Amino acid sequence: MRRRLTISALALLGSLGMADVARAGCCDDFWSCLGAVASAGLSCQVQQIIDSVKAMKQLVETVTNDFRTRTGDVIAQAQKAITDATNDLKQVREQSLTTVQKAVADAHELANPPRNAVLAGPGLAAVKPIGVSAAAPALPPGAAPPSGIAVTAPAAQRAADAKAIQDALARADTYVQDLRAKANAPHGDVANAERAALEAAARHVRTAQQIGIDVAMAPLNMLRESLVDLLTHPERIFDPTAQIEADIQRITAEVPALMDRIAGEVTQEAMADLDRAKQSLQQLQDAAAASASVVGAMQKVSSSRLQSDLNALDRLVPRPPPGVALASRPIMFPVGISGNRQIIATAFARAEVGKLPVVLQHRAAVNDIATRWQAIKVRIKAPVPIEAGSTQKVDHDLSQMFVGKQKGDIDKKKQELLEEAKKRFASDPKTLEKVQKYIETHAKG
């Protein structure tokens, strides 16, 4: 079962808050307090930084292991993104073609009504007067309208000529038929692009798997080695910046770039295939929108037989140049009518490598490593203050070890303390030096 960065590395990130670094060994017993007081907080500062570096080292190791084991996830997510984008475009293609095909059938039926159908001629269309509510009751013969209500006679709507209607319906039917005939080419282009994209993604998976993962591991491993060296030699803790800074810059630049490279290996050619068919898909969308709009206008004029609706239909159906054969006419669409481009944009956005979840997670993890290091740098420059009570207690306890003793016993006790100090602060030479001077001072009284 693959580990998830959101559970492992991000859970660790929550434990690295710089304000909450444990102060174990700082001032919770005589020796830790002695070191803190003698070094004016230096030992506390060193201990807190060491704790932070240990946690940061653990984070680097977690991110490294997570990255190593989840390279397959990057490839899988990239391939799925191509599959999802292709399926989205396929759905647009099929729905558009279905819309055009239905419009062809409807337009042909409207333009060729059954012979026994009774068509209303000019002036015979049942027209509801404009401005009169259908729910308003009719006034009895001779009755006047209620006071305060103005009655305006509606303007009569002119009925269209029956032959003009039939001619317009026939022209609209021809136009929709032409849209259907010319939809085959873009439909085929998009279908071919979908197949090519899926094949390209599958073909590039092997190459993506072969990309050397060590390219990314190298900067992470170098950073880990720098942190280990810092823990092994705490005396360098106040001047580690140059090496670790360089390591941080490498991982923030190289690790995300490699993730993008692996994902891009899978998606690049596939998306190029789909992109080449984008215009054809938009043309198919426009054909669907145009044919549906024209059929809607045909239905309206067939029902109302009004000149205004006939004019609306005429405006929708483009008029090609005279003398141009139907088959050679360029595709023309009604002004202002087009398909929903946002659907296509959303499909293409699926395969943007920078938005793949696993890529975002690792980019965030690498950025968090850099952020943690910046916090450690701040702490290096800010010594930990020691409370006055701690100083008084250390002075009192240390003095009590020498009070009332003869010189020989004082020297013996001093030597014991100096030897113990060497053990306690062996990894912190600067604090050891200050503690030894502090003990010498109290031994002299």
N, C-alpha and C positions, 0 to 999 in steps of 0.2 A: 504494500500500500504506500503510495507516494505521500511524503510529508507535504503539508501546505504551508507556504511562507506566512500566510495570514495567521496561522496558529502558532507556528514555532518561532520564526524570527520576530514577528510582530509582538508576540507575547513577551519575548525577551526584551524588546525595545521598551516595553512598559516598565521594566525593572531597572532601567538605566537612568532615571531622572536624577540629574546632577545635584539637586537640592536635597535628595533623599539618600545620598550615599551613606552607607553604614559607617559609624565612627568606631567600630570595634578596634581595640588596641590603641586608641587615641588618649583617652583620659578616664578609663574605667577601673584602673588599679594603680598602685604606687608607681610602678615603672613606666607605664604609659603616660601618666600625669607628669612624672619627672622629665621624660623626654619632651613633652609638650611645653612645659614651663622653661626648661633649659634652652630649648631651641626657639622660644618665642612663637610657638605654633607651627614651626616648620615640620615637626614629626607628624602632626595631625594632617597637615597639608599633603605631605608625602603619602601618608597612609590612604587618605581619601582618593588621591590621584591614582595610586596603585590599584585600589578597588575599582575605580572607573576604567582603568586600562584593562584590568582582568575581564570586566564585563564587556568592554568593547572587543577584546580578543575573542571572547565567546560568541559575540554577535558576528564577527567576521567569519569565524569557523562555521556558524550556522548558515550564513548566507552562502558561503562557498559550497558547503555540502548540498544545500537546497538547490543552488544553481546547477551543480553537477548532475543531480538526479532528475531535474525537471526540464532539461533541454528537450526531451521528448514532448513535454507539454506545450512548449513554444511551437513546435512543428505541428502538433495535433490541432492546436487552436488556430494556427494560420491556415491549415488545410480546411478546417471546419468553416472558417470565415469565407473562404472561396466557395465552398459548397453552399453556404447560406446565401451569399450574394448572388450566385448563379440561380438558385431556386427562386429568389425574389424576382430576378429579371425574367425567368421563365414564366412565373405567374403573371407578370405584366404582359408578356408576349401573348400568352394563351388567352387571357381575358380580353385583350385588345382585339385579337382575331375573332373571338366569339362574338364580341360586340358588332364588329363589321359584318360578319356573316348573318347575324340576326337582322341587322339593318337592311341588308340586301333583300332578305325575304319579305320584310315588312314594306319596304319601298315598292317592291314589285307588286305586292298585293294592293297597295294604295293606288298605284298608277294603273292597275288593271282590275278594276272592280268587277264582280260577276255581272253578267248581262241583265239579270233580273233585278239588279239593285236600282232603286229609284233615287236619282240625284236631284237635289233641289236646284232649280234654275235661278237666274238673277232675280233678286227681289223676293225669293220664296224662302230664304233661310229664316228660321225662327230665331229672332234676336231679342234678348231680354233688354228692355230699356235701361240705359245707364243711369245710375243715381237713384233708382227705385229699389228698395229692399224687397227681397223675395218673400220675406216674412210679413210685409205690410199688408193688411187686409184691404181689399178693394172697396171703394166708396159706393154706396148705393146710388142708383140713377138719380140725378138731380141734387145729390147731397153735396154740400160745400165742405172743404177740408177744415179741420179744427183751426181756430184762430191761433196766430203765432207761427204757423208752419207754412213755409213758402214752397210752392210746387213749381219746379222748373221743367219745362218740356225737354226731354233728351234729344240730342242731335241724332238724326237718323244715320245709321251706318250703311255705307254703300255696299251692295252685294257685288261680287266679282262675276265677270263673264264666265260662263260654264266652259267654253272652249279654252279660254286663257288659263283656267284652273287645270284642265286636263293637260294642256301643253306644258305647264309648269311642273305638274306631277311627273310627266314623262321625262322631262329634262332632269329633274331631281333623281328619278329612278336610274337614268343613265349615269349620272354623276356618282351615285352610290355604287353602282355596278363597277364603274371604273376604279373607284377606291379599292374595292375588293380585289379586282384583278391585279392592281399594282401593289397590293399588300403582300403578295406572295414573296417578292424579292426581299424586302426588309425582314419579313418573318423568317425566311431561310437564313439570312445573314446572322440574325440574332441566335437562332437555334444552333448554327454551326459554331458561333463564338462560345456558346455555353459548353458545348462538347469539348472544344479546344481548351477552354479554361480549366475544366476538370482534369483533362489529360495532362495539361502542363503542371498543375499543382501536384498530381501524383508522381509525375516524372521527376520533379525537383525535390521531392521528399528525401530521396537517397542522397542527393548532393548535400542537402541541409544536414543530414545525419553525419556526413563525413567532415563537416567543418570542424577543425581542431578545437575541442573544448578547452584544451590547455592554453589557448590564446587568452581566454578569460580567466582561467585559474591562476595564471602567472602573476598578474597584479594583486589579486587577492592574497595569494600565498606570500608575496613580498611584504605586504602590509602586515600579515600575521607574524612573519619573522621579525619585523621591526618592533612590534609590540612585545614579542617574547624577549627580544634583546633588552627592551626597556625594563621589563620586569626582572630580568636577570641582573641588570646593572642599574639599580635605582638612583645611583649617584648622577646618572645622566638625565634624570627625569625633568630637570629644568632647562635642558637644551636639546630636546629630541625633535624640535619642530621641522628642521629642514628635510630630514629623511622621510618622516611620516607624512609631511605635507606633500612630498613628491609622490608617495604611495597613494595617498588619498586622491590626488589629481588623476593618477593613472586609472584607478578603478572607476571614478566618476565619469571618465571619458571613454574607457575601453569596454567596460562590462555592458552598459546599455547599448553601445554601438554594436557589440557582437550579438546581443539579443535581437536587435533590429535586423542585423545581417542574416541571421538564421531564419527569422520569420519572412524577411523580404525574399530570400531564396525561393520560398514556397509560393509567395503571392505575386511576385513581380511580373512574370511572363503571363500568368493567368489573368491578372487584371488588365494587362495590355491587350489581351485578346478581347476581353469584355468591352474595354474602352473603344476599340475600333468599331464595335457594333452599337455604340451608344446612339449615334445619329439615326441608325436604322430603327432602333427601338423607339426613339422619340417620334419618328415618322409614322410608325405603326400606332403609337398612342394618339397622334393627331388624326390619323385616319379613323380610329374608333370614335374619338370625340366629334369629328366632323359628321360622320355618317349618322351617329345618334342624334345630333342636333338637326340635321336635315330631315330625318324621319319624323322627329317631333314636330317640326314645322309642317311637314306634309300631312300629318294626322290632324293638325289644327285647322289647316285650310280645308281639308276634306270634310271636316265636321261643320265648320262655321260658314263656309262659302263666302267669306268676307274679303273685300278688296285689301283691307289692311293686312290680313294674314297672308294673302297672296303676295303682297309686296314684301313681307318679312321673309317668305320662302325664296323669292327672287333674289333678295340681298344675300342670302346664305349660299346659294349655288353659284360658284364662280363661273364666269363666262370666258371660255378660252378664245384665243385669237381665231378669227374666221379662216376657214380653209385648211385648218390643221386636223389631220386624221386623229380619231379618238385614241388609237393605240400609241401614237407618238406624242400625245399631249403630256406636258410635264405635270407632276402631281401638284394640284392647287387646293388650298384649304381655305375655308371661310375666315375672314379677318377676325382676329380676337379669340379664335377657338383653338385650344391646344390641350394636350393631355397633362396629367399631373407629374411634373418633373421631379417633385420632391421624393416620390417613391423610388426613382432611379438613384437620386443622390444618396438616399438612406441605404440602398443596397450597396453602393460603392463604398460607403463609409465603413461598412462591416469589415473590410479587409485592410483598413489602415493599420499598419503594424504597430504604430505607437499607441494604439488604443486597445491592443490585445490584453486581457486581464493579467496574464503571467508576466508580460513585458512591463506593465505598469507596476506590478508588485515588486519586481526586482529593481526597477529604476528607483522606486521609493525606498527600498532597503539600502541601496548604495548611497542615496542622498542622506539617509539617516545615519549611516556610518560617518559621513563627512560632518553632519551636524553634531554628533556626539564628540567628535574630535575638537570642533570649535569650542564646545562647552568645557572640555578638559583644558584647552589653552587658556580660557578665561580663569579657570580655577588655579592654574599654575601661577598666574599673576596676582592672585588674591589670597594672601596668607590667612590662616584661620585664627581669629582672636581667641585668647585664653582668658577665662573669667578670673577676676581677682581672687575669688574664693579658692579656686584650684591652686593658684600660686601660694597663697597663705598656707594651705593644707600641706603642700609638698615641702615648703620651707620648714614647717613645724615638724613633720614626720622625719625629715632628713636630719634636722638638728637633734631630735631625740635619740637618734642612733649614736651620737657622739657625746652627748652631755654626760658629765660625771665620770668619763673614762680617762685613764692614764694615757700618756703618749703612745706607749706600745700597743695598747688596745685600740686606740684611735687609728694608728697606722694599719693595724690588722683589719679593722672594720672597713677602712677606706679601700684597702686592697681587694677585699671581698666584693665591695660595691663596684669597683672598677672592673673586676673580672666578669661580674654578672652583666655589667653594662656592655662589655664587648660581645657577649652572647646575644643580649637583647637587641642591640642595634648594629649587628654585624652587616646588615644589608643597607644601612643608612649611615655612611661615614661622617657626613656633616653633622647629623644629630648626635652621633657617638662622641664626636670631638667636643661638642657643647655640653653634653651630659658629664663627661669626664672633668671638664673645667668646673662645672657646677658642683660636683662632688668634692673636688679638691678645695674649692672655696669654703664649703661648709665644714670640711674636716679641719681647716685651720681655725675655725671659730670666728 
